[in-house]
Amino acid sequence: ITSEVVDRVYKEYMGDAESPAEVRDGLLDAMGDVFFVISAVEVARYHRDAGNPVYFYEFQHRPSSVEGVLPTFVKADHGAEIAFVFGKPFLAGDV
């Protein structure tokens, strides 16, 4: 990796971060992209290149069930959309 690449990556994710919270958010975005987004985009391209329709989304809704459990800077964790996709918010009682 060249210093130019490192500089570009740093600028993309850290930008002009002035507080520890901004540095944390930039680092979390970088880690999310490395561990989830890059591989998901690669797989989506393979499907597209095979002639299949591809749909890509980013779920950012913070479920009310995580209040007091997760830090406030966490919007939606990996897999958080599953309860919304399969209807948990519409079920009665504690499931």
N, C-alpha and C positions, 0 to 999 in steps of 0.2 A: 504494500500500500504506500502510495506516495504521500508526501506532506501536503500536496495540493488536494488530494482526496480527503485526507484527515481534516484539513481546514474547511472544505466544503461541507462535510458531514457535521462538523462542530457548529458551523454557522447555521446550518439548516435546523438543528435541534436545540441548540443553546442560544443562538442569535445574540441578543443583547441582554441576556439574563442578568438581573441585578439583585435577585434575592435567592436564598436557598430554595424557596418554593418553586421559582421559575426554573432553576437548575434541575430540581427533582422532576418537574413536569416534562422538561426536555429529555431527560434521561429515560423516563417512562415511555415517552413517545418513540424514542430510538429503539428501546428494547422491544416494544410492541411491534414495530415495523420489522425488526430483525427476526423475531421469533414467530410472528403470525402473518403479517401482511406480505412480505416478500415471497414466501412459499405459496401463499394463497393466490397471489397474482400469477405466479409461475404455473400453477395447476390450472387456473382459469384460462390462461393462454393456450395450454395444451388442448383443453376442451374446445376452445374457440377454433383453434387451428384444425381440429378434427371435424369441424362443421357443426358443432353443437351450440345452442344458445347458452349464454353465460350471464348470470346476474350476480352482482357484487354489492354488498352493503356493509355499512359500519353501524353497529348498534351502540348508542351512547346514552340511553335512558337509564337513569339511576333508580333501581327499584326501591320502593319505600321500605321493604323488608330488611334492607341493609343498614338502616339508620341505627346508630349506636354500635354497629358491628364492624363496619369498615370506615376508614378515614374519609373525611368529606371530599378529599380530592379524587377519590375513586368514583368514576362515573358508572361504568358497567364493566364487570370482569368478563373474562373469557367464558362463554357459555351462558351469560346472564339472560340472553334473549330466549332461551329454551322455554322458560316458564311463560313468556308472553306468546310465543309461537304456538304452544300447545294448550293455552287457556287457563293457566293457574289463576290469573287475576279474576276470572269469572267463576271460580269454584267457591262454594260456601264452606266456611269453617277452616280449620287448620289442616292442611294437607301435607 
